Amino acid sequence: MVVVVTGANRGIGLELVRHYANQGAEVIGVCRKPSPELEKAASRVIDGVDVGTAEGVAKLAKELGETKVDILINNAGILERTYLDELDFESIERQFRVNAVGPLRVTHALLKNLRDGSKIGLVTSRMGSIADNGSGSSYGYRMSKTALNMAGVSLALDLKPKGILVAIIHPGFVQTDMVGGAGDIPPSEAAQRIAARIEGLNEQNTGTFWHSNGDVLPW
């Protein structure tokens, strides 16, 4: 089994690499800058890849070549707080490029590597849920994750005839650098939960918006 994980040098991405490596998979960790932990855990590292740029994704596709991928996990993302009274539109656009367009760009570029039975995991956030938004703010992050959720549903519908399934997964409130170490669960637990949701994908639930604990989240 070949697994590709973006944003793999730390946090949830690194733990996903470790999880699948422990299962005996060939795991390819994709990142901008490698970490010693990733280089130790992954079968192969493809660095210098910024998923927010066409050049970065083209580099990934070129280095993967014709390698067939069983599981593609689009995990790379950024969180930049944006408040109404001091909106930073460059930050909002940057988050769209990385969080929403990036996973779609990666998936599109690697369609040639996917096959009947392949699975795609999109690591999103419940902050992209319109129904669940009870606190406002975080405009760039919320909007970009909502856009990613929509892309995930379209991918699920378009790829289902090819036998390729898609999970849209909120990892939970995870203790990562992105949130300053706050959170309810460690990255290792989030990775195990995400892997379980991907494992449970089938033609009936492809395109579902999951909490990693198995709950279905509102759009």
Sequence and secondary structure as in RCSB ss.txt:
>XXXX:A:sequence
MVVVVTGANRGIGLELVRHYANQGAEVIGVCRKPSPELEKAASRVIDGVDVGTAEGVAKLAKELGETKVDILINN
AGILERTYLDELDFESIERQFRVNAVGPLRVTHALLKNLRDGSKIGLVTSRMGSIADNGSGSSYGYRMSKTALNM
AGVSLALDLKPKGILVAIIHPGFVQTDMVGGAGDIPPSEAAQRIAARIEGLNEQNTGTFWHSNGDVLPW
>XXXX:A:secstr
 EEEEES SSHHHHHHHHHHHHTT EEEEE SS  HHHHHH SEEE S  TTSHHHHHHHHHHHTT   SEEEE 
        GGG  HHHHHHHIIIIIIHHHHHHHHTGGG  TT EEEEE  GGG STT  S   HHHHHHHHHHHH
HHHHHHHHHGGGT EEEEEE  SB SGGGTT  SB HHHHHHHHHHHHHT  TTTTT EEETTS B   
